[in-house]
């Protein structure tokens, strides 16, 4: 991990706010985790990201609804700004996208992960 990774603070805040239960159900992915995977000390500077991406295994809409309820209980709020996708949340000043594994749940999914 690069000690100068500008995304770690955002991910730490999100992880803390998720609490133990939700942390077990969600996986961090996307640009925010890139710096955690890089080990070369000569690597270029890590770019800050605008959000933290999470994925949840949801095989039916009720699975995703359960996660939404748990997020609200932990202080996450739906981002209802004009262009925000339905999966977007806010916690503190951090934007968090929580995407299901199956596109049928919200009409889209994260292409990085396929449920098998």
Contact map, one row per residue, 1 for C-alpha under 8 A:
11101000000000000000000000000000001111100000000000000000000000000000000000000000000000000000000000000000000000000000
11111000000000000000000000000000001101101000000000000000000000000000000000000000000000000000000000000000000000000000
11111000000000000000000000000000000000000000000000000000000000000000000000000000000000000000000000000000000000000000
01111100000000000000000000000000000000000000010000000000000000000000000000000000000000000000000000000000000000000000
11111111000000000000000000000000001100000000011100000000000000000000000000000000000000000000000000000000000000000000
00011111100000000000000000000000000000000000011100000000000000000000000000000000000000000000000000000000000000000000
00001111111000000000000000000001101000000000000110000000000000000000000000000000000000000000000000000000000000000000
00001111111100000000000000000001000000000000000000000000000000000000000000000000000000000000000000000000000000000000
00000111111110000000000000000000000000000000000000000000000000000000000000000000000000000000000000000000000000000000
00000011111111000000000000000000000000000000000000010000000000000000000000000000000000000000010000000000000000000000
00000011111111100000000000000001000000000000000000010000000000000000000000000000000000000000000000000000000000000000
00000001111111110000000000000000000000000000000000000000000000000000000000000000000000000000000000000000000000000000
00000000111111111000000000000000000000000000000000000000000000000000000000000000000000000000000000000000000000000000
00000000011111111100000000000000000000000000000000010000000000000000000000000000000000000010010000000000000000000000
00000000001111111110001000000000000000000000000000000000000000000000000000000000000000000000000000000000000000000000
00000000000111111110000000000000000000000000000000000000000000000000000000000000000000000000000000000000000000000000
00000000000011111110000000000000000000000000000000000000000000000000000001100000000000000010000000000000000000000000
00000000000001111111111000000000000000000000000000000000000000000000001001000000000000000000000000000000000000000000
00000000000000111111111000000000000000000000000000000000000000000000000001000000000000000000000000000000000000000000
00000000000000000111111100000000000000000000000000000000000000000000000000000000000000000000000000000000000000000000
00000000000000000111111110000000000000000000000000000000000000000000000000000000000000000000000000000000000000000000
00000000000000000111111111000000000000000000000000000000000000000010011000000000000000000000000000000000000000000000
00000000000000100111111111100000000000000000000000000000000000000000000000000000000000000000000000000000000000000000
00000000000000000001111111100000000000000000000000000000000000000000000000000000000000000000000000000000000000000000
00000000000000000000111111100000000000000000000000000001100000000000000000000000000000000000000000000000000000000000
00000000000000000000011111110000000000000000000000000111100000000000000000000000000000000000000000000000000000000000
00000000000000000000001111111000000000000000000000000111000000000000000000000000000000000000000000000000000000000000
00000000000000000000000001111100100000000000000000011110000000000000000000000000000000000000000000000000000000000000
00000000000000000000000000111111100000000000000000011110000000000000000000000000000000000000000000000000000000000000
00000000000000000000000000011111110000000000000000011100000000000000000000000000000000000000000000000000000000000000
00000000000000000000000000001111110000000000000010011000000000000000000000000000000000000000000000000000000000000000
00000011001000000000000000001111111000000000000110111000000000000000000000000000000000000000000000000000000000000000
00000010000000000000000000011111111110000000000000000000000000000000000000000000000000000000000000000000000000000000
00000000000000000000000000000111111111000000010000000000000000000000000000000000000000000000000000000000000000000000
11001010000000000000000000000001111111000000010000000000000000000000000000000000000000000000000000000000000000000000
11001000000000000000000000000000111111100000000000000000000000000000000000000000000000000000000000000000000000000000
10000000000000000000000000000000111111100000000000000000000000000000000000000000000000000000000000000000000000000000
11000000000000000000000000000000011111110010000000000000000000000000000000000000000000000000000000000000000000000000
11000000000000000000000000000000000111111010000000000000000000000000000000000000000000000000000000000000000000000000
00000000000000000000000000000000000001111110000000000000000000000000000000000000000000000000000000000000000000000000
01000000000000000000000000000000000000111110000000000000000000000000000000000000000000000000000000000000000000000000
00000000000000000000000000000000000000011111000000000000000000000000000000000000000000000000000000000000000000000000
00000000000000000000000000000000000001111111100000000000000000000000000000000000000000000000000000000000000000000000
00000000000000000000000000000000000000000111110000000000000000000000000000000000000000000000000000000000000000000000
00000000000000000000000000000000000000000011111000000000000000000000000000000000000000000000000000000000000000000000
00011100000000000000000000000000011000000001111100000000000000000000000000000000000000000000000000000000000000000000
00001100000000000000000000000000000000000000111110000000000000000000000000000000000000000000000000000000000000000000
00001110000000000000000000000001000000000000011111000000000000000000000000000000000000000000000000000000000000000000
00000010000000000000000000000011000000000000001111110000000000000000000000000000000000000000000000000000000000000000
00000000000000000000000000000000000000000000000111110000000000000000000000000000000000000000001000000000000000000000
00000000000000000000000000000001000000000000000011111000000000000000000000000000000000000000011110000000000000000000
00000000011001000000000000011111000000000000000011111100000000000000000000000000000000000000011110000000000000000000
00000000000000000000000000011111000000000000000000111110000000000000000000000000000000000000000111100000000000000000
00000000000000000000000001111100000000000000000000011111000000000000000000000000000000000000000111100000000000000000
00000000000000000000000001111000000000000000000000001111100000000000000000000000000000000000000001111000000001000000
00000000000000000000000011100000000000000000000000000111110000010000000000000000000000000000000001111000000000000000
00000000000000000000000011000000000000000000000000000011111000100000000000000000000000000000000000011100000000000010
00000000000000000000000000000000000000000000000000000001111111110000000000000000000000000000000000011100100000000000
00000000000000000000000000000000000000000000000000000000111110100000000000000000000000000000000000001100100000000000
00000000000000000000000000000000000000000000000000000000011111110000000000000000000000000000000000000000100000000000
00000000000000000000000000000000000000000000000000000000011111111000000000000000000000000000000000000000100000000000
00000000000000000000000000000000000000000000000000000000010111111100000000000000000000000000000000000000000000000000
00000000000000000000000000000000000000000000000000000000111111111110000000000000000000000000000000000000000000000000
00000000000000000000000000000000000000000000000000000001010111111111000000000000000000000000000000010000100000000000
00000000000000000000000000000000000000000000000000000000000011111111100000000000000000000000000000000000000000000000
00000000000000000000000000000000000000000000000000000000000001111111110000000000000000000000000000000000000000000000
00000000000000000000010000000000000000000000000000000000000000111111111000000000000000000000000000000000000000000000
00000000000000000000000000000000000000000000000000000000000000011111111100000000000000000000000000000000000000000000
00000000000000000000000000000000000000000000000000000000000000001111111110000000000000000000000000000000000000000000
00000000000000000000010000000000000000000000000000000000000000000111111111000000000000000000000000000000000000000000
00000000000000000100010000000000000000000000000000000000000000000011111111111000000000000000000000000000000000000000
00000000000000000000000000000000000000000000000000000000000000000001111111111000000000000000000000000000000000000000
00000000000000000000000000000000000000000000000000000000000000000000111111110000000000000000000000000000000000000000
00000000000000001110000000000000000000000000000000000000000000000000011111110000000000000000000000000000000000000000
00000000000000001000000000000000000000000000000000000000000000000000001111111000000000000010000000000000000000000000
00000000000000000000000000000000000000000000000000000000000000000000001111111100000000001110000000000000000000000000
00000000000000000000000000000000000000000000000000000000000000000000001100111110000000001110000000000000000000000000
00000000000000000000000000000000000000000000000000000000000000000000000000011111000000011100000000000000000000000000
00000000000000000000000000000000000000000000000000000000000000000000000000001111100101011100000000000000000000000000
00000000000000000000000000000000000000000000000000000000000000000000000000000111110100000000000000000000000000000000
00000000000000000000000000000000000000000000000000000000000000000000000000000011111100000000000000000000000000000000
00000000000000000000000000000000000000000000000000000000000000000000000000000001111100000000000000000000000000000000
00000000000000000000000000000000000000000000000000000000000000000000000000000000111110000000000000000000000000000000
00000000000000000000000000000000000000000000000000000000000000000000000000000011111111010000000000000000000000000000
00000000000000000000000000000000000000000000000000000000000000000000000000000000001111110000000000000000000000000000
00000000000000000000000000000000000000000000000000000000000000000000000000000010000111110000000000000000010000000000
00000000000000000000000000000000000000000000000000000000000000000000000000000000000011111000000011100000010000000000
00000000000000000000000000000000000000000000000000000000000000000000000000000110000111111100001111000000000000000000
00000000000000000000000000000000000000000000000000000000000000000000000000011110000000111110001111000000000000000000
00000000000000000000000000000000000000000000000000000000000000000000000000011110000000011111111100000000000000000000
00000000000001001000000000000000000000000000000000000000000000000000000000111000000000001111111100000000000000000000
00000000000000000000000000000000000000000000000000000000000000000000000000000000000000000111110000000000000000000000
00000000000000000000000000000000000000000000000000000000000000000000000000000000000000000111111000000000000000000000
00000000010001000000000000000000000000000000000000110000000000000000000000000000000000000111111100000000000000000000
00000000000000000000000000000000000000000000000001110000000000000000000000000000000000011110111110000000000000000000
00000000000000000000000000000000000000000000000000111100000000000000000000000000000000011110011111000000000000000000
00000000000000000000000000000000000000000000000000111100000000000000000000000000000000111000001111100000000000000000
00000000000000000000000000000000000000000000000000001111000000000000000000000000000000111000000111110000000000000000
00000000000000000000000000000000000000000000000000001111000000000000000000000000000000100000000011111000000011000000
00000000000000000000000000000000000000000000000000000011110000010000000000000000000000000000000001111110110011000000
00000000000000000000000000000000000000000000000000000011111000000000000000000000000000000000000000111110000011001110
00000000000000000000000000000000000000000000000000000000111000000000000000000000000000000000000000011111100110000110
00000000000000000000000000000000000000000000000000000000000000000000000000000000000000000000000000011111111111000000
00000000000000000000000000000000000000000000000000000000000000000000000000000000000000000000000000000111111100000000
00000000000000000000000000000000000000000000000000000000011110010000000000000000000000000000000000010111111100000000
00000000000000000000000000000000000000000000000000000000000000000000000000000000000001100000000000010011111110000000
00000000000000000000000000000000000000000000000000000000000000000000000000000000000000000000000000000011111110000000
00000000000000000000000000000000000000000000000000000000000000000000000000000000000000000000000000000111111111000000
00000000000000000000000000000000000000000000000000000000000000000000000000000000000000000000000000111110011111100000
00000000000000000000000000000000000000000000000000000010000000000000000000000000000000000000000000111010000111111000
00000000000000000000000000000000000000000000000000000000000000000000000000000000000000000000000000000000000011111100
00000000000000000000000000000000000000000000000000000000000000000000000000000000000000000000000000000000000001111100
00000000000000000000000000000000000000000000000000000000000000000000000000000000000000000000000000001000000001111110
00000000000000000000000000000000000000000000000000000000000000000000000000000000000000000000000000001100000000111111
00000000000000000000000000000000000000000000000000000000100000000000000000000000000000000000000000001100000000001111
00000000000000000000000000000000000000000000000000000000000000000000000000000000000000000000000000000000000000000111
